[in-house]
């Protein structure tokens, strides 16, 4: 038996029309409420996140004590969401550490994370106006195995006694 097929143009999957409509309705309602809040000049209260304030306190304490700050990405590769999120956190911490002139040690699990961490820190220090503090010696590649990696970080913590760990 021979079968023949003819391609058809499929611009839209009508089986998912309900998802599309819900997305459009929610998007329009959110934009409408934002617009109405701007027109009425409502004072919208945004609550501070305690965890973000704790980061600033820990970095300030490290600057006062003159001890380093440690940053560990974890044991994921660069294509994993926790590592990508940790780069955003590293960027914010890098700016604050550059302002305080506090030493920062970053530990990477794999070479690609090491390279991205170095570039992230370089951009953070430039953003803070302190490109003179940029040093690739502060980003360390320990080992690609989990137990060797954790042992390397623990031994560094015992040796240097950091004021804050992220």
Secondary structure, DSSP 8 states (H G I E B T S, - for coil): -------------GGGHHHHHHHHHHHHHHHHHHHHHHHHT--------HHHHHHHHHHHHHHHHT--EEEE--S--TTSHHHHHHHHHHHHHHHHHHHHT--EEEEESSHHHHHHHHHHHHHHHHHTT-GGG--GGGEEE--SSHHHHHHHHHHHHHHH--SEE-
